[in-house]
Amino acid sequence: MNHFTKVATLTSLLVAGAFGAASTASANTGIIKFSGAISAATCDMNVSVNGIVSPTGVVDLGVHKASDVTAVGTFGTAVDLALTPDEATCDISPAGEDALVQISAAQTDATNTSVVTSAETTTTNAGVLFQLASGGNVVNNGSVSLTSGSADLDAAGAIHFTAQPYAIAASVNPGIIGGSVSYTVAYL
């Protein structure tokens, strides 16, 4: 099992464990999620923001004034990011291969499931609109097929997304804009 599959699987199990621990009314029930892939090429994956690898995998969405947000929807500037194969760790190059990607979020907005939320969202009324570069919904949407050479999957095997702050109410409050997703990639 390569690094990105281990991380995605561990993240899924931790999220599932957190849901199980948070459930007090049904102490003997819970959810365990499994995630894995069979892939034509295996590589460690890097999170790249505007073409630069983010060693921590954190995507900075900036700081925004609450008074600048006056309606439900996106605000600030969209950030381009990608899951980029680390060629030095690939058993074979994924270049030119089609792919499947699965993106899972523990929390999303009830109205727009492309908006990833967090515990802080109840205070700030803000989440993160996370989509494929083409604008397609990928969050909690099962395995999404991508074609090599498209806006979403470049010829080198990088999967492209955008992330942008999103107001889930007509006004936002000071606080953290946050959220996280886990991913699984299979090159075909």
Secondary structure by P-SEA (a helix, b strand, c coil): ccaaaaaaaaaaaaaaaaaaaaccccccbbbbbbbccccccccbbbbbccccccccccccccccccccccccccccbbbbbbbcccccccccccccccbbbbbbbcccccccccbbbccccccccbbbbcccccccccccccbbbbbcccccccccbbbbbbbbbbbccccccccccccccccccccc
